[in-house]
Amino acid sequence: MSQNQTDSSSAMWHLRLYVAGQTPKCVVALANLKNICETYLQGQYDIEIVDLLENAQLAKGDQILAIPTLVRRLPEPLRKIIGDLSNTERVLVGLDIRPSKGEA
């Protein structure tokens, strides 16, 4: 059997996106998040969607005050980004993702 993680650069990213139903802003946030993850974290992430219309009590644990909100649970430390995640550079800085491609 082979190990999935061979070095520290292959650590898994656990991301939780808080939404409130299928509002346009929440749908855009999820699409932007998936695009960013596929570009910068391919094969190294999992996304948990928490719909606060169905599970409002879960907002307390991560102290969610606005939606959509993205919470990076792992790797630590915990980080949060509020909004539709359309500003890729802001999301990368907020999540502390260092682009491995040639972006300047």
Steps between C-alpha positions, in 0.01 A plus 500: 500500500624846417460809712292789368716761668867480417617838633376810680403675175229238444310578822122489462302823511164478678274785394148573621273734304203643687206590276130576538320305233567536129525879482690635199783625725535160669497315167771733365707455817493121465593516131788740574621282788500185284691682226763629745538159662538320167758756389712526816418197719419228247445168676587648841169641622152417612210744515218473749189703420295610801157637411394716794136476393522131594764510778492847655655375826826421318566873452583537870798265491689707243343832608341568162358852476449534123452272202648368291801441725789268428683346796838331461501241777823325396783570473494706816463779594132540423428775248177657371405683183162667455347560158459333162874421463514676162830675580738207456805689625318598820388140554854366448641752748215439744549123492880536493529302178829560323453459126729234359448623145677799345255766622659824612 
